[in-house]
Amino acid sequence: MKKLLSELKLTLKSHETLNNKLWDDKTLKKEVRVALWKIAREWAKFSNIPQSAIKDVIVTGGNANYNYTDQSDIDLHLVVDKEKIDCNDVLDDYLQAKKQLWTLTHDVTIKGHPVELYAQDFRDPFRKGQGIYSIESNKWLQEPTKYKIDRSHPEVTRKVKEITHQIDSLINSKSDDIDAFKKMKEKLKKMRTTAIQTGGESAPENLVFKELRNRGTIDRLNKYMRTLEDKSLSI
């Protein structure tokens, strides 16, 4: 691991064009749009979201931007009026649970890219610099901004090494301190949210999060946490 970290090269990329598996220039390919619309309808039924609450379906994330990789998900979001959905007081937790359950029970891909689903309120502002493409109207609500990624960015590289070491140390020590893992996960979430709000998609801390995700570090963290949670419920 020491050798790996000392020679770490970032996997992050930036491109001059959008992913041509999904896009014809800047327009979503017809077969992709139709397939995503079908997936969105199925997830709405799965999550008990009434049609009357759905205002739009959008594509966002790496595959609606110029920083996609072969590992990038297709982030497919239902834009909804949460006030029209029952149990509004626990709705965010409910939708997050539905998202996780869908992911565990479905393996849906478009052109080799996994489809990641969620529902967001129509009042939520779009992230600065992030591409937002409407499936319903077949047009950009917010066009993505091109930016160059420095693959030897010293701050990003240092932070990736630091967090990778922390997570691997916890896992390799076979720690059963679930609170330590929860704090780490919450730290990563806050780091990314704050970075995007203040600096947009190209903010260093957001690039750190994406690099950790690309390398499978966040996935290892989540899997180990699930193992600990299952163990705590077993006798």
N, C-alpha and C positions, 0 to 999 in steps of 0.2 A: 504493500500500500504506500509506503514511504516513497518508493521509486516512482509509482504511478503519480502521486501528487506532485512530486518535484518536477516531473516532466509534463505536467498537465497542459494540454492545448484545448482551447475552447472549441466546442462543437457548433456553437452558434454561427448562423449564416445570414447574409442579407443578399437579396437578388434584385435584378433590374426589372423582372417581370413577375407576375403572380404565378402560382402553381398551374402549369399548363395541363395537368391531369383534370383540373376542375374548372378552369377558366379559358374562355376564348377572348384573349386580350383582357378587357376589364368586365366582361359579361359572363355570368355563371352559365356553364354549359347546360343545355336544355335537359339532358338525361339526368344530370346531377341535381338540378333544381327540382325536377319531378320526384326523384328519389328522396331528397331531403324533405320535401313537403309531405310525402307519405310517412316518413319516419316521425316527423313532428306530430302528425295527426294520431299516430299510434301511441306516442308518448303522452299526448294529451288525454287519451282514453285511459291509459295505464295509470295516470296521475289524477284522474277524476277532475280534470280542468274543463269546465263547460265552454262550449264554443263561443258563447256570448262574452266570455272574459278575455278571449284571445284577440289582440289588436294587430299583431304581426308575427312573423317568424323571421329571424335574422341569422346570418352567418357572421361570426366574428372570430377573434383569435388569430393564431399564426397563419392559418390557411385563408384568411381574408386580408392578409398583410404580406409584406415582402420579406419577412423573417422566418418563413416556414422551413421545416426540415422534413426528412422522410418519416420522422417519428411524430410529427405534429398531428394533433387531433383536428377534427372539424367541429368547431364549437357552434352548436345549433341551439339557439335560445328562442323560447316562446316569450313574446312580449305581451304581458297580461295586465289586466286591471285586478290587482289582488283583492280589492274591496268586493269584487263580484264572486269571490271564491269563499266557501264556507271555512270556518275555523281560522279566521284571519289572525288571531292572536298567537297561534302556533304554526302559521303557514310556512315560514322560512325553514323551520326544522323539518316540517313534513315534506316539503319539496326537496330538501337536501337528502332526506332518507329515501325518497322515491328515486332520485338521481342515482344514489349508490346501489339501490336494489336493482334498478334497470341495468346498470353496468355489470353487476354480478350475474344477472340472468340472461343477458343478451350480448351477442358479439356481432355488431353491425358495423360494416365498413363501406366506404365509398372510395373507389379507385385505390384501395389499399390503406386508406386513412380511417382510423376509428372515429365514430361520431359520438361526441360528448354533448349530452342534453341538459338543459336547465330552463327554468322559467324566471324571468325578471320582470319587475314592475315597470310599466310604461313611463312612470315618473322618474325612474333612475336615469341620471345623465350618462351619456356615452363617454368612454374614456378618451382622454386627449390623444390624438394621433392614431387612434385605432380604427381600422377599417370595419364598417358596419354595412352589410348588404342585405336588403330586404328581399326575402323569397316571394312575398305576396306581390309587391309592385315591380320586382325584377330590376331594381336599380340601387345605387349606392345612397345610403342615408348619410354616410360620412366616408369619404374616400381615404384609403390608407396613405400614410406619409412614408416616403422612402428615407432610410437613414443607413449609414454605414456602420457596421459592427467591427470594432477593433478586436480581433481574435486573440490578441495578446494583452488586452486591457489589464493593467496591473491591479486595479482595485477589484475588478470582477474576478480575476484569477485568484487573488489572495483570499477573497471572501468564499469562493467555491471550495478552495482547499480547506479553509478553516471550518466551515460547516460540515463538509464531507467527513473530516477527521472527527468532529464531535459526534455525528450520527453513527459512524462506523465504530467508534470507541464504545458507545453505549450498547450497540448490538453485539459486538465481539466479546464484550464482558458478560454477555448474557444477563444484562440488568433486568430486573423485574419491577423497576421503579416506573410505573405507568405515568405518574405525574411528570417525570422528567421528559418523557416522550411527548406528552401533551403540551408541555411548555415549549418544547422545540417546534412542534407543529404550529402552535399559535404564533410564535416568534416569526416563522417563515411567512405566515399569512399576513401578519401586520406589516412586515418588511415590504412585501410585494404591493399591498394595498396602498401604503403610504407613498411608495416610489411612483406608482402609476398616477396617483392623484397630484403629485407635485412635479414629476418630471416626464410623465408619459411612458409609452412603450419602451423607449430607449434608455430610461433611467437605469443606472448601474445595478441597483438592487433588484429590479425586475429582470434584468439579464442574468443575474445570479440565480434567481428562482428558476428561470427557463433552463439554464445550464444544469442545475441540479435535477430538474425533471427529465431532461434529455439523457442524462447519465444513469437514470434509474434510482438515484439516491432517495428521492421522495417516495417512490414506490416501495423501496426497501423499508423505509420508516413506517409507512402505512401498514404494510404486511406484518411487520414485527409487532406493531401496536395491536392489530387484530388478534395475533397469537396470544399476547398477554391478556387481552380482554376475555378471550375464550378460556384461557387457563384460570382466570379469576372466578369464572362462573362454574368451573368443574370441581368435582370432589373425587 
